[in-house]
């Protein structure tokens, strides 16, 4: 058996670990346009010189030897030919496979804003090259505007603020981290970034980038007419899955990215996918789990993604810890929302028909263990006798006559 893996980030590397755990003998080939392994989640640490490039590495120093991997570095895949079971690389090299795992992730998408694509002083915040470009830029540019207040945008804002750069954030949604937080939890972070001097603009987009005679952005015009001065723009709001190389392959690609099922399998029985190449769950824990599940099935051990929430995020911006699960902003009044707000500690649980569908914990994450018990044990929270935020571990250790543990409900 010959396994090929495209992509050297969270999903791909953890997929390889799982392949070797199950299959001790078969050949494993890793293909990546990157020549180094690094965590994109902590690129902001490199931006502010808190870590070196080597310290961004999340894999073992002897990864290739430890897992007996042939790593083809610095070469992007440009095509896949499923009928021939070959991956074509940018230099024309053909790599044969029996089973293929695609974990190519995503890239920055520059939106169609007037003058933005043509500007010389604009970049993304997705890979090591982006950070190298930004590190060089901020030696002379001290007024950076960030498009997008999502997880990546806030990583960028944190890194830049910590090295003395003035930051402005523009977000089309009504608050920071709109996919993970509600307005109340977001305000905690908004206030914290405000203390740093970060200017924030919500419910607006950018309609135009104003360029000087050198083709560099000097300001942007927002959709409400506001003009915001800046000498550099970082785009974090738009990402696109790296699936261009699959064009013409016959492998099914959807609106957001590569399509694969709960086992990781794509439309081709011998090709699997994992991570944010799907365009659906661009967070590290999901990519890790998907990589492990896909690799397991490739190696003949059946597994499925069984996590209750595809969207689970933990964050700690400005030393404020937060956990977000599922749907935290219900769309109608058919959901029940329970909140405990103590100022520096905020808890919110959203449930429907007794099933928890979303939750936020901010400030104090100690309740996270209880929350996971409620979810994992499929507890109907409408039958819990005490207030939901007063549940503790002792409630899970009632025993039946056969000494089986159960949660006591009405």
C-alpha positions as CSV (number, residue, x, y, z in Angstrom):
1,X,0.0,0.0,0.0
2,X,1.2,3.5,-0.8
3,X,-0.4,6.5,0.9
4,X,0.1,10.0,-0.3
5,X,-0.8,13.1,1.8
6,X,-1.0,16.6,0.3
7,X,-0.6,19.3,2.9
8,X,1.7,19.6,6.0
9,X,-0.5,21.3,8.5
10,X,-2.8,20.0,11.3
11,X,-4.9,17.6,9.3
12,X,-2.2,16.1,7.2
13,X,0.4,15.7,9.9
14,X,-2.0,14.1,12.3
15,X,-3.3,12.0,9.5
16,X,0.2,10.6,8.9
17,X,0.6,9.9,12.6
18,X,-2.6,7.8,12.5
19,X,-1.7,6.0,9.3
20,X,1.6,4.9,10.8
21,X,0.0,3.9,14.1
22,X,-2.3,1.5,12.2
23,X,0.0,0.5,9.3
24,X,3.6,0.0,10.4
25,X,4.9,-1.1,7.0
26,X,3.3,0.8,4.1
27,X,4.9,3.7,2.3
28,X,3.8,7.2,3.2
29,X,4.6,10.2,1.0
30,X,4.0,13.8,2.2
31,X,3.6,16.5,-0.5
32,X,3.6,20.2,0.5
33,X,4.4,23.6,-1.0
34,X,5.8,24.4,2.5
35,X,9.3,23.3,3.4
36,X,8.6,23.7,7.1
37,X,5.9,22.6,9.5
38,X,4.3,25.4,11.4
39,X,1.2,26.1,13.3
40,X,-0.9,28.8,11.7
41,X,-2.7,29.4,15.0
42,X,0.4,31.0,16.5
43,X,1.8,33.0,13.6
44,X,1.1,36.1,15.6
45,X,3.7,34.9,18.1
46,X,6.3,35.0,15.2
47,X,5.1,38.4,14.2
48,X,5.9,39.9,17.6
49,X,9.2,37.8,17.9
50,X,7.8,35.8,20.7
51,X,8.7,32.6,18.8
52,X,11.2,31.8,16.1
53,X,10.2,29.9,12.9
54,X,11.5,26.7,14.5
55,X,9.4,27.3,17.6
56,X,6.3,27.4,15.4
57,X,6.8,23.7,14.6
58,X,4.1,21.5,16.1
59,X,5.6,18.2,15.0
60,X,8.4,16.1,16.3
61,X,11.9,17.3,15.3
62,X,12.6,13.8,13.8
63,X,9.1,13.6,12.2
64,X,10.2,12.1,8.9
65,X,12.4,9.4,10.5
66,X,9.9,8.7,13.4
67,X,7.0,8.0,11.0
68,X,9.1,6.8,8.1
69,X,7.8,9.5,5.8
70,X,9.1,10.5,2.4
71,X,8.5,14.3,2.5
72,X,8.5,16.1,-0.9
73,X,9.1,19.7,0.3
74,X,8.5,23.0,-1.4
75,X,6.5,21.6,-4.3
76,X,2.8,22.3,-4.8
77,X,0.4,19.7,-6.3
78,X,-1.0,21.1,-9.6
79,X,-3.3,18.2,-10.5
80,X,-4.8,14.9,-9.4
81,X,-5.5,12.1,-11.9
82,X,-7.7,9.6,-10.1
83,X,-8.0,7.2,-13.1
84,X,-4.2,6.8,-13.0
85,X,-3.9,7.3,-9.3
86,X,-1.3,10.0,-9.7
87,X,-0.6,13.4,-8.2
88,X,1.1,15.9,-10.5
89,X,3.5,18.3,-9.0
90,X,4.5,21.8,-10.2
91,X,7.8,20.6,-11.6
92,X,6.0,17.8,-13.6
93,X,6.9,15.1,-11.1
94,X,4.2,12.3,-10.9
95,X,3.5,10.7,-7.5
96,X,1.6,7.5,-7.6
97,X,-0.7,6.4,-4.8
98,X,-3.1,3.8,-3.7
99,X,-4.9,6.0,-1.1
100,X,-4.7,9.8,-1.1
101,X,-5.5,12.3,1.7
102,X,-6.0,15.9,0.6
103,X,-5.4,18.4,3.4
104,X,-4.4,21.5,1.4
105,X,-6.2,24.0,3.6
106,X,-7.1,27.5,2.3
107,X,-5.7,30.8,1.1
108,X,-6.5,34.4,1.5
109,X,-9.1,35.8,-0.9
110,X,-8.8,39.5,-1.8
111,X,-12.4,40.7,-2.2
112,X,-13.4,42.8,-5.2
113,X,-13.0,46.1,-3.5
114,X,-12.0,49.0,-5.8
115,X,-8.2,49.3,-6.0
116,X,-7.5,46.7,-3.4
117,X,-6.1,43.9,-5.6
118,X,-3.8,46.4,-7.4
119,X,-2.4,47.9,-4.3
120,X,1.2,47.2,-3.3
121,X,0.8,47.4,0.4
122,X,-1.8,44.6,1.1
123,X,-1.4,41.0,2.3
124,X,-3.1,38.2,4.0
125,X,-2.4,36.5,7.3
126,X,-2.5,32.8,6.4
127,X,1.0,31.5,6.0
128,X,4.6,32.1,6.9
129,X,5.2,34.1,3.7
130,X,2.4,36.5,4.7
131,X,4.0,37.1,8.1
132,X,7.5,37.6,6.7
133,X,6.0,40.3,4.4
134,X,4.1,41.9,7.3
135,X,7.2,41.9,9.6
136,X,9.2,43.7,6.9
137,X,6.4,46.2,6.3
138,X,5.8,47.2,9.9
139,X,9.4,48.4,10.1
140,X,8.3,51.5,8.4
141,X,4.4,51.3,8.4
142,X,2.7,52.0,11.7
143,X,-1.0,52.3,10.8
144,X,-2.4,49.0,9.7
145,X,-6.1,48.3,8.8
146,X,-7.4,44.7,9.2
147,X,-10.3,43.5,7.2
148,X,-12.3,41.1,9.4
149,X,-12.7,40.6,13.1
150,X,-12.7,36.8,13.1
151,X,-10.2,34.5,14.9
152,X,-7.4,35.2,12.4
153,X,-8.1,39.0,12.4
154,X,-7.8,39.1,16.1
155,X,-4.6,37.1,16.1
156,X,-3.2,39.7,13.7
157,X,-4.5,42.6,15.8
158,X,-2.9,41.2,18.9
159,X,0.4,40.7,17.3
160,X,0.5,44.1,15.7
161,X,-0.7,45.9,18.9
162,X,2.0,44.3,20.9
163,X,4.8,45.7,18.7
164,X,3.5,49.2,18.8
165,X,1.5,49.4,15.5
166,X,-1.8,51.3,15.5
167,X,-4.6,49.0,14.3
168,X,-8.0,49.6,12.8
169,X,-10.5,46.7,12.4
170,X,-13.3,46.7,9.9
171,X,-16.0,44.0,10.2
172,X,-19.2,43.6,8.3
173,X,-21.0,41.9,11.1
174,X,-22.4,43.7,14.1
175,X,-19.6,42.6,16.5
176,X,-16.3,40.9,16.9
177,X,-16.0,37.1,16.3
178,X,-19.6,36.9,15.0
179,X,-19.3,33.1,14.2
180,X,-18.2,32.3,17.7
181,X,-19.8,34.8,20.1
182,X,-22.9,36.8,20.8
183,X,-22.9,40.5,21.2
184,X,-22.4,40.3,25.0
185,X,-19.3,38.1,24.9
186,X,-17.9,40.0,22.0
187,X,-18.1,43.3,23.9
188,X,-15.6,41.9,26.5
189,X,-13.0,41.5,23.8
190,X,-14.0,44.7,22.0
191,X,-13.4,46.6,25.2
192,X,-10.1,44.9,25.8
193,X,-8.9,45.8,22.3
194,X,-10.2,49.3,22.7
195,X,-7.9,49.7,25.7
196,X,-5.0,48.9,23.4
197,X,-6.1,51.8,21.1
198,X,-7.6,49.6,18.4
199,X,-10.1,51.5,16.3
200,X,-13.1,49.3,15.5
201,X,-15.8,49.6,12.8
202,X,-18.8,47.2,12.7
203,X,-21.7,46.8,10.4
204,X,-19.7,48.2,7.6
205,X,-17.5,47.0,4.7
206,X,-14.8,48.7,2.6
207,X,-16.1,50.2,-0.7
208,X,-12.8,51.6,-2.0
209,X,-9.0,51.7,-1.3
210,X,-7.5,55.1,-1.9
211,X,-4.1,54.9,-3.6
212,X,-1.2,57.3,-3.9
213,X,0.9,57.8,-7.0
214,X,3.0,54.8,-6.1
215,X,0.0,52.5,-6.0
216,X,0.0,52.3,-2.2
217,X,-3.1,52.5,0.0
218,X,-3.3,55.7,2.1
219,X,-6.8,55.2,3.3
220,X,-10.0,53.3,2.8
221,X,-13.6,54.4,2.3
222,X,-16.1,52.5,4.2
223,X,-19.6,51.6,3.0
224,X,-21.1,54.3,5.2
225,X,-18.8,56.9,3.7
226,X,-16.3,57.1,6.6
227,X,-12.6,57.4,5.5
228,X,-10.1,55.6,7.6
229,X,-6.4,56.4,7.2
230,X,-3.9,53.5,6.9
231,X,-0.6,52.7,5.3
232,X,-1.0,48.9,5.1
233,X,-4.0,46.5,4.8
234,X,-4.2,43.0,6.0
235,X,-7.0,40.9,4.6
236,X,-8.3,38.2,7.0
237,X,-12.0,38.2,6.2
238,X,-12.0,36.3,3.0
239,X,-10.5,32.8,2.6
240,X,-10.9,30.2,-0.2
241,X,-10.2,26.5,-0.1
242,X,-7.1,25.3,-2.0
243,X,-8.9,23.2,-4.5
244,X,-7.9,24.8,-7.8
245,X,-5.6,21.9,-8.5
246,X,-8.6,19.5,-8.5
247,X,-10.2,21.2,-11.6
248,X,-10.8,18.6,-14.2
249,X,-10.1,15.7,-11.8
250,X,-13.7,14.6,-11.4
251,X,-13.4,14.9,-7.6
252,X,-16.5,16.6,-6.3
253,X,-16.0,20.1,-5.1
254,X,-18.8,22.2,-3.7
255,X,-19.5,25.9,-3.1
256,X,-17.1,26.1,-0.1
257,X,-14.5,23.5,-0.9
258,X,-13.7,19.8,-1.1
259,X,-16.7,17.6,-0.3
260,X,-16.1,14.6,2.0
261,X,-18.4,12.6,4.3
262,X,-18.1,11.8,8.0
263,X,-15.4,9.2,7.3
264,X,-13.4,11.7,5.3
265,X,-14.1,10.0,1.9
266,X,-14.6,12.1,-1.2
267,X,-16.5,11.2,-4.3
268,X,-13.6,8.9,-5.2
269,X,-13.4,5.8,-3.0
270,X,-9.6,6.0,-2.7
271,X,-9.4,9.8,-2.0
272,X,-10.1,11.4,1.3
273,X,-10.1,14.9,2.6
274,X,-9.7,16.6,6.0
275,X,-9.3,20.1,7.5
276,X,-10.4,23.5,6.2
277,X,-10.0,22.4,2.6
278,X,-13.7,21.8,3.0
279,X,-14.3,25.4,3.7
280,X,-16.6,24.5,6.6
281,X,-14.7,24.2,9.9
282,X,-11.5,26.3,9.8
283,X,-10.3,25.5,13.3
284,X,-7.4,23.5,14.5
285,X,-9.2,20.8,16.7
286,X,-11.6,20.0,13.9
287,X,-8.8,19.6,11.4
288,X,-6.8,17.3,13.7
289,X,-9.8,15.1,14.3
290,X,-10.8,15.0,10.6
291,X,-7.2,14.1,9.7
292,X,-7.2,11.2,12.2
293,X,-10.6,9.9,11.1
294,X,-9.8,10.0,7.4
295,X,-6.5,8.3,7.9
296,X,-8.0,5.6,10.0
297,X,-10.5,4.8,7.3
298,X,-7.8,4.9,4.6
299,X,-5.9,2.3,6.6
300,X,-9.0,0.1,6.9
301,X,-10.1,0.9,10.5
302,X,-13.7,2.3,10.3
303,X,-14.3,5.5,12.1
304,X,-16.6,8.6,11.8
305,X,-16.6,12.1,12.9
306,X,-18.9,11.9,15.9
307,X,-18.2,15.2,17.7
308,X,-21.4,16.9,18.6
309,X,-20.2,20.2,17.4
310,X,-18.2,20.8,14.2
311,X,-17.8,24.4,15.4
312,X,-15.9,24.4,18.6
313,X,-13.5,27.2,19.4
314,X,-11.4,28.1,22.4
315,X,-9.6,31.4,22.6
316,X,-7.7,33.5,25.0
317,X,-7.3,37.0,23.5
318,X,-5.9,39.5,25.9
319,X,-5.8,36.8,28.7
320,X,-9.6,36.4,28.6
321,X,-10.4,32.7,28.1
322,X,-13.5,31.8,26.1
323,X,-15.1,28.6,24.8
324,X,-17.7,28.6,22.1
325,X,-19.7,25.6,20.9
326,X,-22.2,25.3,18.1
327,X,-25.0,27.8,17.5
328,X,-24.7,30.6,20.0
329,X,-27.0,33.0,18.2
330,X,-30.4,31.2,17.6
331,X,-32.4,32.5,14.7
332,X,-35.8,32.4,16.3
333,X,-37.7,31.9,19.6
334,X,-38.1,28.2,19.2
335,X,-34.8,27.9,21.2
336,X,-34.4,28.3,24.9
337,X,-31.5,30.5,26.0
338,X,-30.2,30.4,29.6
339,X,-27.6,32.9,30.7
340,X,-25.6,33.5,33.9
341,X,-23.8,36.9,33.8
342,X,-21.5,37.8,36.6
343,X,-19.5,40.5,34.8
344,X,-16.1,38.8,34.6
345,X,-17.8,35.4,34.1
346,X,-20.4,34.9,31.4
347,X,-22.1,31.6,30.6
348,X,-24.8,30.9,28.0
349,X,-26.5,27.7,27.0
350,X,-28.8,27.4,24.0
351,X,-31.0,24.3,23.8
352,X,-34.0,23.1,21.8
353,X,-36.2,20.1,22.6
354,X,-33.9,19.3,25.5
355,X,-30.8,19.1,23.3
356,X,-27.9,21.6,23.8
357,X,-27.1,23.2,20.4
358,X,-24.8,25.9,21.5
359,X,-22.9,27.4,24.4
360,X,-20.5,30.2,25.4
361,X,-18.2,30.2,28.5
362,X,-16.1,33.3,29.1
363,X,-13.8,34.3,31.9
364,X,-14.3,31.1,33.9
365,X,-14.2,27.9,31.9
366,X,-14.5,25.5,34.9
367,X,-18.1,24.7,33.8
368,X,-16.7,23.2,30.6
369,X,-16.3,19.8,32.1
370,X,-20.0,19.7,33.2
371,X,-21.1,21.0,29.9
372,X,-19.2,18.2,28.1
373,X,-20.9,15.6,30.4
374,X,-24.3,17.0,29.6
375,X,-23.5,16.8,25.9
376,X,-21.7,13.4,25.8
377,X,-24.4,11.7,28.0
378,X,-27.2,13.2,25.8
379,X,-28.9,14.6,28.9
380,X,-32.3,16.2,28.2
381,X,-31.7,19.5,30.0
382,X,-35.4,20.2,30.3
383,X,-35.6,17.4,32.8
384,X,-32.7,18.5,35.0
385,X,-34.2,19.3,38.4
386,X,-31.8,22.1,39.4
387,X,-30.8,25.3,37.6
388,X,-28.6,24.2,34.7
389,X,-25.6,26.2,35.9
390,X,-25.8,24.6,39.3
391,X,-25.2,21.1,38.0
392,X,-22.0,19.6,39.4
393,X,-20.1,16.3,39.0
394,X,-21.9,14.7,41.9
395,X,-25.1,14.8,39.8
396,X,-23.6,12.3,37.4
397,X,-22.8,9.6,40.0
398,X,-26.1,8.2,40.9
399,X,-26.2,4.4,40.5
400,X,-28.9,1.9,39.6
401,X,-29.2,-1.4,41.3
402,X,-26.7,-2.9,38.9
403,X,-24.3,0.0,39.8
404,X,-24.6,1.6,36.4
405,X,-24.1,5.4,36.6
406,X,-26.9,7.7,35.5
407,X,-27.9,11.3,35.7
408,X,-31.0,11.8,37.8
409,X,-33.8,13.4,35.9
410,X,-37.5,13.9,36.6
